[in-house]
Amino acid sequence: MTEQDNLDEIAKALYTINRHAKTAPDPKHLYFIKKEAINRLLKEKHATKVGLHFSKQPKFSNQYSTLLVRVAGYYFHIPPTKEDFKKLQHLGELDESYRNPQAKMSLSRAKKVIYQYMKWKGKKSTPKNNWKRSTSTYFTPSSLGKMEWPPTKSHRS
């Protein structure tokens, strides 16, 4: 696989991770690996900073800017640094002409590609919703949903 093919694969993986992060119930890890991979690509000169955009969805009605980065034929936004504000042109409102091509890749494949690129050695994740991991001695599991239906005993006496 050539370096350009590898870069295209990484860009498709980032696109897939970003797409899933936008709809994930807890997207922190996905956004984290996206940002780390893009920063590494920038450092290795495999990505270029295009400019700054105003965010499409301001937090608490406060407008803020994001950094537009190009990786292969794909564009991504990450948080800018103070240096970016000094060195880069502000492009104003989000320009819809920066559209990414469609990519077909599963999230698990995309994460694998990015983990390999970053030489990731993260912690093993623990199963979610594992209520037994609570260390509190006062923890009582909910009894909701454990009632018999239809009721076998009448409460009217």
Disulfide bonds with the S-S distance in Angstrom:
none
